[in-house]
Amino acid sequence: MTKMKIAFISSDTKQAIDAKNKLIELYGDTPVKDAKIIVALGGDGLMLQVLHKFITSNIPIYGMNCGSIGFLMNELKFDGLYEKLENSEITEINPLKMSVTDIHGSHFTEIAINEVALSRTTHQAAKLQISINNTVRLNELISDGLLISTPAGSTAYNLSADGPILPISAKLMALTPTSPFRPRRWKGALIDINSDVEIEVLDPEYRKVNATADSHEIKNAKNIIISNDTSMKLRIMFDLNYNLEERIIREQFMS
């Protein structure tokens, strides 16, 4: 089996650090700039951090689960790593780009791999106007907030908010309200992944809303535009016969 140049990165938990040290003893360690593959040891939170940090590197990332859920991770095993990496399947995904204007007129741009989350920050419910491709589709959503999720992120926060699980190959994004009050029967929408979604926060200085792309939060948002960022491509490695598509299918039939 051909030796590979691997960079090992771990979370700061003892389990992840111990696993990284053992893997380095077995396979050596390479600086990221010289590596062909990054192996991330931790949970989904660590995987998202690594994906964000190296989003422009084009290096495939293989996760090994040292956390709890580990939906984006593979099983932690120490033997046969070269063979597992050589036989793994690569899933390529595009992130979402979130462009935010806050109540002071400042502009921010962030990238979301899982979802963009809009959340009220006071006891007042958020009031949001939703436009798709410059057409207003919902004049006023009264809720705790709104999620805009990628297929890869549809099993995360979106799922906990009763949003739909999307196949990884679906060219869709999911719009899911959190604790909606009005319209009472609006449960969200599925829209083409290449659509431009614009959210206008109504009465933003009184009904304050924060906009978060994964873990990157912008406070006091007034206008938010979300689009599919085709200029960036993330490459995630999964064990053979248990790729992200299969995981998403299994998630829908779990009891």
Secondary structure, 3 states (H helix, E strand, C coil): CCCCCEEEEECCCHHHHHHHHHHHHHHCCCCHHHCCEEEEEECHHHHHHHHHHCCCCCCCEEEEECCCCCCCCECCCCCCHHHHHHHCEEEEECCEEEEEEECCCCEEEEEECCEEEEEECCCCCEEEEEEECCEEEEEEEEECEEEEECCCCCCCHHHHCCCCCCCCCCCEEEEEEECCCECCCCCCEEEECCCCEEEEECCCCCCCEEEEECCEEECCEEEEEEEECCCCCEEEEECCCCCHHHHHHHHCCCC
